[in-house]
Amino acid sequence: MFCTLAAWLITKAGHPFEQPQEYDDPNAIISNVLSELRSFGRPVDFPPSKLKAGYGEQVCYVLDCLAEEALKYTGFSWKRPAYPTEELEEEEITEDDAELTLNKLEEDVAEEESDNEEDFIDLNVLKAQTYRSDMNDTTKQEEILQSTTDAAEWNLEVERVLPQLKVTVRTDNKDWRIHVDQMHQHKDGIESSLKETRGYLDKLHNEISRTLEKINSREKYINNQLEHLVQEYRSAQALLSEAKEKYQEGSGGVTERIRVLSEITEVLERVKQETEEKGSSMTDGAPLVKIKQALTKLKQETVQMDIQIGVMEHTLLQSKLKEKSNMTRDMHATMIPEATNTQEPMLFKLSC
């Protein structure tokens, strides 16, 4: 899948690339993909073996670079996102006199007056009128109250004014009841999704556990099969380390001897130059006479040394002959008692 996607992106980027087939060599395909990526000027600081698995950080890096090159080649440009506008639906809820405050009621009435431009009863005016009537009632003397309003007219007035007294309360997203309902909805959705996904998760867990068991068993089998090879490899590593140590020691001695040899050659060259200079500067025959005398003296010493060597060889030969005679005498001495011991049993048998 990775090779197919990479080939498609390379083709989109303007470089011809053949689609990989099922029986193609994966190493060759990966090397071709990396060469194309280098041709785009992208750095590749990881080995090709990281891409064989088809997943991982390196695979994502390669696909990201190829996708960027394909977008550049096609001239794609990013635009600013356009967010859709969400319209809140207005819902009518029933009037709750115990929870609505007077100020909120006044604000809702003012908004409805500005939107619908209808004639509504001003609550402030009603409140002022009721306040005045209450003050008048308190100032009046206490007396029996009697109603002078007709019941039929009162009912007609109530029916006429009743539509105008309806209060529509707009929904507020900050209301805690809406949040609670959303929490319950999300909880139900999570529980339903959990029931569906729990089976898949259990199945996935079982498959992963079986795969891990297979991997462990294969690993143990491979370790048992390759144990002797591992031992041989370890012994070879030990021998290699010993050989390296010996090589380092030997190379150190060789370098030291090379240094000494260079010094000796320098001294020898210097001596040769001095002898040549002296030989060219000397013209008298005194050194030749001395050399002849030294040669005659050396000959005499060699003759004396030859004589001494002959004497030493003679003494050594005598000592060897003497040692050999002693050995033969000892051998005869040991062989005679053994012969006597073997003859006595024979005589005993003959007498019997």
Disulfide bonds with the S-S distance in Angstrom:
none
